[in-house]
Amino acid sequence: MTSRQEQFSGAMKVRERHRFDEAALERYMIGHVAGFTKGLKVDQFKGGQSNPTYLLTDGAGKRYVLRRKPPGKLLKSAHAVDREYRVITALGQHSDVPVARTHALCTDESIIGTWFYIMDCVEGRIFWDAAIPQVGNTERAALFDAMNETIATLHMVDPAAIGLGDYGKPGNYFARQIARWSGQYEQDEEAGRFDAMDRLVQWLPDNIPPGDDTAIVHGDFRIDNLIFDKEEPKVRAILDWELSTLGHPLADFSYHLMMYRMPPQGFTGLLGADLKALNIPSEQDYIARYCARTGRDLIPTKHMNFYVAFNMFRLAAILHGILGRVKRGTAASKHAAAQGQMCEPLAELAWNQIKESA
């Protein structure tokens, strides 16, 4: 069986439906990317379901990454590459959060057919399995601590201080997100309906825990959206900021924490793994370390179960959207069909978190 590491790592030739005028892009880069050398080569990364992502190599061998909106019919609020560019640029210039250096945002669709942006290609390691089988126990523990430190660092950034005070609506994050993803789910009729999703749409709005904090949230913070240093247990860059906004930091952290409650098949999870043998911190220890780094009291289990269920619901809604794109023929990845099929089992897993709390 092909591992996720093999499935998603590296680049390949550009898929037929994602090709564009490479000469037009090269002309754009000559005029907008400082230090670019003529002789552009374009490949496409295997990973990435939503916004097609390309590896660009110039004539001198310098490597860049291009993220673009996918071609075809799009939902109104999806694929906001301009927001990705804005948050990465602000964090890179004004914080210690590790991100790639950005170069240019293009909103002129006449260049390659859709909006896009260009950033540096950060060299390092991407792990597609949360158990990180490639490394030894000492390094594995250090890599987990690096992830924990990175998300804590993000949540401690003051949005207003780096020009992102208007990057989202402060307050009522869970209520707004539940409404948003319920709407996305119900709007995409082509992808079908699932009983567990319908139950979650009804239950979640009435059971939001008390407390309302605001921070910059990544929205998809997981191990395979991080580039680690080639040698050190250190995060060099956080990838894929499409879902970032201003929101509740515990929503973001509990999304990351889902790895403890998700199966390894398809979800990069640790469910069933021998954490002690792998030298991976327990879920409770991982939560405690995050709380210590952010100056937060320990989170009640019942509340954490809600946060995890909410995030499983949100991810199921995203997978539902992928399922819809597969049926419309606009999905970015050849693995999209398999991803979309995981919507229903994930929604059932979300409902199980709620039943545990009850």
C-alpha positions in Angstrom: 0.0 0.0 0.0 1.3 3.4 -1.0 2.0 5.6 2.1 0.8 9.2 2.4 4.5 10.3 2.3 4.8 8.7 -1.1 1.4 9.9 -2.4 1.8 13.5 -1.5 5.5 14.3 -1.3 7.3 16.2 -4.1 6.3 17.6 -7.5 5.3 16.2 -10.9 4.4 17.5 -14.3 1.5 20.0 -14.3 -1.9 18.3 -14.6 -3.6 19.0 -17.9 -6.5 20.9 -16.4 -4.2 23.1 -14.4 -1.9 24.2 -17.2 -1.4 27.8 -18.1 0.6 30.2 -20.3 4.1 29.7 -18.7 5.6 32.4 -21.0 3.1 34.9 -19.7 4.0 34.0 -16.1 7.7 34.3 -16.9 7.1 37.8 -18.3 5.2 38.7 -15.1 8.0 37.4 -12.8 10.7 39.3 -14.7 8.8 42.5 -13.9 7.6 41.7 -10.4 10.0 39.3 -8.6 13.3 40.8 -7.7 16.3 38.6 -8.5 14.3 36.3 -10.9 16.4 34.9 -13.7 14.9 34.0 -17.1 14.5 30.3 -17.9 11.4 29.4 -16.0 10.5 25.7 -15.4 7.1 24.8 -13.9 6.0 21.7 -12.0 3.0 21.0 -9.8 3.1 19.7 -6.2 1.3 16.4 -5.6 -0.3 17.6 -2.4 -2.9 20.3 -2.0 -6.6 19.7 -2.6 -8.0 23.2 -2.9 -5.7 25.8 -4.5 -3.4 24.3 -7.1 0.2 24.8 -6.0 3.3 24.9 -8.3 7.0 24.6 -8.0 8.8 27.3 -10.1 12.5 27.1 -10.9 14.2 30.0 -12.6 17.2 29.9 -14.9 19.7 30.2 -12.0 18.1 27.3 -10.1 16.3 29.5 -7.5 13.0 27.9 -6.5 9.6 29.6 -5.8 6.1 28.5 -5.1 3.0 29.7 -6.9 -0.5 29.3 -5.4 -3.5 30.1 -7.5 -7.3 29.9 -7.5 -8.4 26.8 -9.4 -10.0 27.2 -12.8 -13.8 26.7 -13.2 -16.9 27.5 -11.2 -16.0 28.5 -7.6 -18.0 29.1 -4.4 -18.1 32.8 -3.5 -16.0 32.7 -0.3 -13.5 30.0 -1.3 -10.0 30.0 -2.6 -9.1 33.5 -1.3 -5.4 33.5 -2.3 -5.2 37.3 -1.7 -6.0 36.6 2.0 -3.3 33.9 2.1 -0.8 36.4 0.7 -1.8 39.1 3.1 -1.4 37.0 6.3 1.8 35.4 5.2 3.3 38.8 4.3 2.3 40.4 7.6 3.5 37.5 9.8 6.8 37.3 7.9 7.5 41.0 8.2 6.3 41.6 11.8 6.4 38.4 13.9 8.4 35.4 14.8 5.9 33.0 13.2 7.7 30.9 10.6 6.4 31.6 7.1 7.8 31.8 3.5 8.9 35.1 2.2 6.3 36.5 -0.3 7.1 38.2 -3.6 4.0 39.2 -5.5 0.2 38.9 -5.6 -1.4 39.1 -9.0 -5.2 39.8 -9.4 -4.9 40.2 -13.2 -6.7 37.1 -14.5 -5.2 37.7 -18.0 -1.8 36.4 -16.9 -2.5 32.8 -16.1 -6.4 32.8 -16.0 -6.8 33.2 -12.2 -5.5 35.2 -9.3 -2.2 33.9 -7.9 0.7 34.7 -5.6 4.4 33.8 -5.5 6.6 33.1 -2.5 9.9 31.5 -1.7 10.2 27.7 -1.7 11.3 26.9 1.8 13.6 23.9 1.9 13.1 21.3 4.5 11.1 18.2 5.5 7.4 17.6 5.4 6.0 14.7 7.3 2.7 13.1 6.1 2.4 10.7 9.0 1.9 12.1 12.5 3.8 9.2 14.0 6.9 10.4 12.1 8.3 6.9 11.5 11.4 8.4 9.7 13.0 9.7 12.9 14.1 8.3 16.3 12.3 8.8 19.6 14.4 11.7 20.8 13.9 13.7 17.7 10.2 12.7 17.5 9.5 14.2 20.9 11.4 17.4 19.9 9.4 17.7 16.7 6.2 17.5 18.6 7.4 20.2 21.0 8.4 22.4 18.0 4.8 22.0 16.6 3.4 23.0 20.0 5.7 26.0 20.3 4.8 27.2 16.7 1.0 27.2 17.2 1.4 28.9 20.6 3.7 31.5 19.0 1.0 32.2 16.4 -1.7 32.6 18.9 0.3 35.0 21.0 0.6 37.5 18.1 -1.5 40.7 18.5 -3.4 41.0 15.1 -3.7 44.8 15.3 0.0 45.2 16.0 0.9 43.6 12.6 -1.8 45.3 10.6 -4.3 42.4 10.7 -6.9 43.9 13.1 -9.5 43.7 10.3 -8.5 40.3 9.0 -11.7 38.8 10.4 -14.6 39.6 12.7 -13.6 39.4 16.4 -16.0 37.5 18.7 -18.6 34.8 18.3 -16.1 32.7 16.3 -17.8 29.3 16.9 -21.3 30.5 16.1 -20.1 32.2 12.9 -18.0 29.2 11.8 -20.8 26.7 12.5 -23.1 28.9 10.4 -20.6 29.3 7.6 -19.7 25.6 7.2 -23.4 24.5 7.7 -24.2 26.9 4.8 -21.4 25.5 2.6 -22.6 22.0 3.4 -26.2 22.8 2.6 -25.4 24.9 -0.4 -23.4 22.1 -2.2 -26.3 19.9 -3.2 -24.3 18.0 -5.7 -22.1 16.4 -3.0 -25.2 14.9 -1.2 -26.4 14.8 2.4 -25.3 12.7 5.4 -27.2 12.0 8.6 -24.3 12.7 11.0 -23.7 16.1 9.3 -27.3 17.0 9.6 -27.3 16.1 13.3 -24.1 18.2 13.9 -25.7 21.2 12.0 -28.5 21.1 14.5 -26.6 20.4 17.8 -23.4 22.5 17.6 -24.9 26.0 17.7 -26.7 25.3 21.0 -23.7 23.9 22.8 -20.9 26.4 22.5 -18.7 26.6 25.6 -18.4 30.0 27.4 -15.5 32.3 26.8 -14.5 34.3 23.7 -10.9 35.0 22.8 -9.6 36.4 19.5 -6.3 35.5 17.8 -4.9 34.9 14.3 -5.9 31.3 13.6 -4.4 29.2 10.8 -7.5 27.0 10.3 -5.6 23.9 9.0 -2.7 23.6 11.4 -1.5 20.0 11.1 1.9 18.3 10.7 1.7 18.0 6.9 1.2 21.7 6.6 4.5 22.4 8.3 8.0 22.5 6.8 10.6 21.3 9.3 14.3 22.1 9.2 16.4 19.4 7.4 18.5 18.8 10.4 17.0 20.5 13.5 13.6 19.8 15.2 12.4 23.3 14.2 9.5 24.5 12.1 10.8 26.6 9.1 7.4 27.5 7.6 3.7 27.0 8.1 1.9 26.3 4.8 -1.6 26.6 3.4 -3.2 29.7 5.0 -6.4 29.5 2.9 -8.6 29.1 6.0 -6.9 31.6 8.2 -8.8 34.4 9.9 -9.3 36.1 13.3 -10.9 33.5 15.5 -10.8 31.6 18.8 -7.4 30.2 19.5 -8.8 27.1 21.1 -10.7 26.3 17.9 -7.3 26.3 16.1 -5.5 24.4 18.7 -8.2 21.7 19.0 -8.1 21.3 15.2 -4.4 20.5 15.6 -5.1 18.3 18.6 -7.5 16.1 16.4 -4.4 14.1 15.4 -4.8 12.3 18.8 -8.4 11.2 18.0 -8.1 10.5 14.3 -7.1 7.2 12.6 -3.9 7.1 10.6 -5.7 6.0 7.5 -6.5 9.1 5.4 -6.3 11.5 8.4 -2.7 11.7 9.5 -3.9 10.6 12.9 -2.5 8.8 16.0 -5.5 6.9 17.1 -4.4 3.4 18.2 -0.7 4.3 18.2 1.5 3.4 21.2 2.4 7.0 22.2 4.7 6.0 25.0 6.7 3.6 22.8 7.0 6.4 20.2 8.0 9.0 22.8 5.0 11.2 21.7 3.5 13.3 24.5 0.0 12.2 25.7 -2.9 14.4 24.6 -3.2 15.8 28.2 0.5 16.6 28.3 0.4 18.3 24.9 -2.6 20.4 26.0 -0.8 21.3 29.2 2.3 22.5 27.3 0.3 24.7 25.0 -1.6 26.2 28.0 1.6 26.9 29.8 3.1 28.6 26.7 0.0 30.8 26.2 -0.7 31.5 29.8 -4.0 29.7 29.8 -5.8 27.6 32.4 -6.2 24.0 31.6 -9.2 23.3 29.4 -12.1 21.2 30.8 -12.5 17.8 29.0 -16.1 18.5 28.1 -15.2 21.8 26.4 -12.3 20.1 24.5 -14.7 17.4 23.3 -16.9 20.2 21.9 -14.0 21.9 20.2 -12.8 18.7 18.6 -16.3 17.7 17.5 -16.6 21.2 16.0 -13.4 20.8 14.1 -14.2 17.4 12.8 -17.5 18.8 11.6 -15.7 21.7 9.9 -13.2 19.3 8.3 -16.0 17.1 7.2 -17.7 20.1 5.5 -14.4 20.9 3.7 -14.2 17.2 2.5 -17.9 17.6 1.4 -16.8 20.6 -0.7 -14.0 18.4 -2.2 -16.6 15.8 -3.0 -18.6 18.4 -4.8 -15.6 19.6 -6.8 -14.9 16.0 -7.8 -18.5 15.7 -9.1 -18.1 19.1 -10.9 -14.7 18.1 -12.3 -12.8 21.0 -10.7 -10.9 19.2 -8.0 -7.2 20.1 -7.8 -5.7 16.8 -6.8 -5.9 13.3 -8.2 -6.5 12.1 -4.6 -9.5 14.3 -4.2 -12.1 11.6 -4.8 -10.7 9.5 -1.9 -10.5 12.5 0.3 -14.1 13.4 -0.4 -15.3 9.9 0.5 -14.0 10.5 4.0 -16.6 13.1 4.7 -19.2 10.7 6.1 -17.0 8.7 8.4 -15.5 11.8 9.8 -18.9 13.3 10.5 -19.7 10.1 12.4 -16.5 10.4 14.4 -17.5 14.0 15.3 -20.8 12.8 16.6 -19.1 10.2 18.7 -17.1 13.0 20.5 -20.4 14.6 21.5 -21.9 11.2 22.7 -18.8 10.7 24.9 -19.4 14.1 26.5 -23.0 13.2 27.1 
